[in-house]
Amino acid sequence: MHFTGVKVFSATKAKEREELGDHVTRWLRSNADLEVVDRVVRQSSDNEFHCLTIVLFYRERGAA
């Protein structure tokens, strides 16, 4: 996997977690010149908080 950039999205509050997918979609649409080459999704929690993190590894389209 060859990538030139990383974008991290994370949310802790319930409302933010619900909206995270829309936030990622908006970013992808506004960066259509980029190609996602890998992704990592993580969820972590403790007694009070739950954190959802989405990490996108990308490169410019056409770059090999």
Backbone bond lengths (Angstrom), bond angles and torsions (degrees), N, CA, C in turn:
res aa  C-N    CA-C-N  psi(-1)  N-CA   C-N-CA  omega(-1)  CA-C   N-CA-C  phi
1 M - - - 1.443 - - 1.524 108.48 -
2 H 1.296 116.89 124.45 1.456 122.79 177.54 1.518 107.79 -113.81
3 F 1.339 117.15 122.00 1.453 120.24 178.81 1.519 109.63 -134.25
4 T 1.332 115.21 157.09 1.458 120.42 -179.35 1.519 112.47 -116.51
5 G 1.331 116.92 -6.51 1.457 119.50 -179.53 1.510 112.26 -156.72
6 V 1.323 114.15 163.07 1.460 121.97 179.46 1.522 107.71 -135.48
7 K 1.316 116.63 135.09 1.464 122.10 175.40 1.519 107.56 -123.49
8 V 1.330 116.66 129.16 1.459 121.93 -177.87 1.523 109.11 -114.97
9 F 1.316 115.57 129.54 1.457 123.05 174.11 1.517 107.09 -118.10
10 S 1.322 117.68 134.34 1.461 118.88 177.34 1.519 109.77 -147.61
11 A 1.319 114.62 153.52 1.458 121.11 179.93 1.516 109.06 -149.94
12 T 1.320 115.26 141.81 1.457 120.85 179.41 1.525 111.39 -112.33
13 K 1.320 117.58 -40.70 1.466 121.10 -177.92 1.524 110.26 -77.13
14 A 1.328 116.40 148.76 1.470 121.71 -176.06 1.524 111.80 -55.65
15 K 1.311 118.10 -46.77 1.468 121.86 -179.01 1.530 110.23 -61.90
16 E 1.323 117.10 -41.96 1.466 120.83 178.38 1.523 111.10 -64.39
17 R 1.330 117.07 -39.80 1.471 120.03 178.39 1.522 110.56 -63.76
18 E 1.330 116.93 -39.11 1.469 120.57 178.50 1.520 111.52 -62.87
19 E 1.321 117.22 -33.67 1.466 122.24 -175.87 1.528 113.24 -92.66
20 L 1.317 117.68 -3.54 1.465 120.75 -173.85 1.529 112.32 -61.35
21 G 1.315 117.97 -41.78 1.460 121.15 179.09 1.517 112.19 -59.85
22 D 1.338 116.62 -42.07 1.465 120.42 177.58 1.526 110.92 -64.48
23 H 1.313 116.20 -38.29 1.469 120.96 179.02 1.535 110.36 -63.44
24 V 1.324 116.35 -44.00 1.470 120.85 178.25 1.527 109.97 -63.50
25 T 1.328 116.62 -44.58 1.468 120.85 -179.87 1.524 111.25 -60.05
26 R 1.325 117.64 -43.85 1.476 120.60 178.21 1.525 110.87 -61.30
27 W 1.335 116.59 -42.30 1.463 119.98 179.70 1.525 110.44 -63.39
28 L 1.337 116.90 -44.21 1.465 120.53 179.46 1.525 111.23 -61.16
29 R 1.322 117.10 -42.73 1.469 120.68 179.93 1.517 111.69 -66.00
30 S 1.316 117.24 -36.21 1.465 119.53 -179.08 1.532 112.10 -81.55
31 N 1.321 116.88 -6.25 1.468 122.15 177.76 1.527 110.12 -126.36
32 A 1.322 115.52 48.21 1.466 121.44 -175.93 1.526 112.63 -63.77
33 D 1.333 117.13 -14.76 1.465 120.54 178.07 1.527 111.81 -79.31
34 L 1.334 116.96 -2.64 1.463 121.30 -179.79 1.519 110.94 -105.38
35 E 1.312 115.59 148.85 1.464 122.83 177.98 1.527 108.03 -116.42
36 V 1.321 116.53 121.84 1.463 120.64 176.82 1.523 107.60 -76.47
37 V 1.327 116.49 123.23 1.463 120.95 -177.64 1.528 112.40 -104.64
38 D 1.326 116.97 -15.55 1.467 120.65 175.79 1.517 108.32 -164.83
39 R 1.312 116.69 163.11 1.452 121.05 177.33 1.520 108.87 -150.95
40 V 1.324 113.95 153.12 1.458 121.77 177.21 1.522 106.63 -133.16
41 V 1.318 116.50 131.79 1.461 121.63 176.71 1.519 107.18 -119.73
42 R 1.336 115.79 128.75 1.462 120.73 -179.09 1.524 109.92 -131.74
43 Q 1.303 114.65 144.58 1.459 120.88 173.64 1.515 106.84 -128.28
44 S 1.305 115.77 129.14 1.458 119.67 177.51 1.521 108.44 -132.49
45 S 1.308 115.92 154.58 1.458 118.78 -179.37 1.516 110.68 -154.91
46 D 1.313 113.19 159.25 1.452 120.47 170.53 1.530 106.38 -129.30
47 N 1.297 118.63 -157.29 1.465 120.75 -177.10 1.520 113.46 -66.95
48 E 1.331 117.70 -23.65 1.456 120.46 -174.73 1.522 114.82 -118.95
49 F 1.310 117.75 -31.97 1.455 120.10 -170.42 1.526 111.76 -122.07
50 H 1.330 114.45 149.82 1.457 122.08 175.19 1.524 106.43 -125.96
51 C 1.299 116.82 125.65 1.460 121.48 -178.56 1.527 109.29 -115.16
52 L 1.322 115.47 130.04 1.459 122.18 175.51 1.523 107.29 -111.50
53 T 1.322 116.23 128.23 1.463 121.64 -179.14 1.522 109.70 -128.17
54 I 1.326 115.62 132.60 1.461 122.67 175.39 1.524 107.01 -120.60
55 V 1.316 116.24 124.57 1.465 121.75 -179.66 1.525 107.87 -116.48
56 L 1.326 116.40 123.80 1.461 121.90 178.33 1.525 109.39 -110.05
57 F 1.319 115.93 129.74 1.460 122.71 174.07 1.525 106.15 -103.18
58 Y 1.319 117.24 128.14 1.461 119.22 -173.53 1.522 111.67 -139.01
59 R 1.330 113.72 168.47 1.463 122.92 172.29 1.523 106.70 -147.32
60 E 1.313 115.96 166.10 1.461 119.67 176.73 1.517 108.90 -67.98
61 R 1.321 115.93 142.23 1.469 119.75 178.41 1.523 109.43 -59.29
62 G 1.317 115.04 138.73 1.451 120.59 179.54 1.518 113.70 88.29
63 A 1.321 117.23 -13.73 1.473 120.06 177.03 1.519 108.64 -79.78
64 A 1.311 116.80 132.77 1.473 119.16 -178.92 1.498 111.99 -118.45
